[in-house]
Amino acid sequence: MNVKELTDKLELTICSGEQGLTHEIKGGYISDLLSDVMGNAKEGQVWITLQTHKNIMAIASLKEVAAIILVKSRKPEQDTAEVSNDEQIPILSTPLDTFEIAGRLYKLIGD
C-alpha cells in the first residue's frame, strides 16, 4: 500500500509533501520522543506523533519514513510543512487520537 491509498482509506488530510504520496508503506511507528524515533523507526514506516515542529522533519528524513501522521487534528508548523515539501515526505493529519489511528493503521497493514 502506498501513502495515497492509506490517506484515502483512513480519510486523512494531506497537509504537505504531496509529491511523496507514492511512497510504499512497510509498517508503522508511534512515538513523540524524537530520540526514540531516531533510534528505532525503520525506513518506509508511517510515523504517528503529535509533534508539529521542524525537528520532526530532520528525523523523518534521516530515517526515510514514508509519511508522518499528526493526531488530534494537529497541523504542521509553517517551516515544518516547507521542509516536508522539500523532502517529499507527506505530513498527514487526523482528528483521531493516537490509539484509534494506530489500530486502524494496523488493520490495514499489520500482519
ChimeraX attribute file (.defattr): number of C-alpha atoms within 10 A of each C-alpha:
attribute: neighborCount
match mode: 1-to-1
recipient: residues
	/A:1	13
	/A:2	16
	/A:3	23
	/A:4	17
	/A:5	14
	/A:6	18
	/A:7	17
	/A:8	11
	/A:9	12
	/A:10	13
	/A:11	13
	/A:12	20
	/A:13	17
	/A:14	18
	/A:15	18
	/A:16	24
	/A:17	21
	/A:18	17
	/A:19	14
	/A:20	20
	/A:21	21
	/A:22	16
	/A:23	19
	/A:24	20
	/A:25	19
	/A:26	16
	/A:27	21
	/A:28	22
	/A:29	17
	/A:30	19
	/A:31	16
	/A:32	13
	/A:33	12
	/A:34	16
	/A:35	11
	/A:36	11
	/A:37	19
	/A:38	15
	/A:39	10
	/A:40	12
	/A:41	23
	/A:42	20
	/A:43	18
	/A:44	21
	/A:45	22
	/A:46	27
	/A:47	24
	/A:48	25
	/A:49	23
	/A:50	21
	/A:51	20
	/A:52	20
	/A:53	14
	/A:54	17
	/A:55	13
	/A:56	23
	/A:57	24
	/A:58	16
	/A:59	17
	/A:60	27
	/A:61	17
	/A:62	13
	/A:63	18
	/A:64	18
	/A:65	26
	/A:66	28
	/A:67	28
	/A:68	28
	/A:69	28
	/A:70	27
	/A:71	23
	/A:72	15
	/A:73	15
	/A:74	17
	/A:75	23
	/A:76	21
	/A:77	12
	/A:78	13
	/A:79	14
	/A:80	20
	/A:81	22
	/A:82	16
	/A:83	19
	/A:84	28
	/A:85	18
	/A:86	12
	/A:87	17
	/A:88	20
	/A:89	27
	/A:90	29
	/A:91	30
	/A:92	25
	/A:93	25
	/A:94	20
	/A:95	15
	/A:96	14
	/A:97	15
	/A:98	18
	/A:99	11
	/A:100	12
	/A:101	20
	/A:102	19
	/A:103	11
	/A:104	13
	/A:105	17
	/A:106	13
	/A:107	10
	/A:108	14
	/A:109	13
	/A:110	11
	/A:111	6
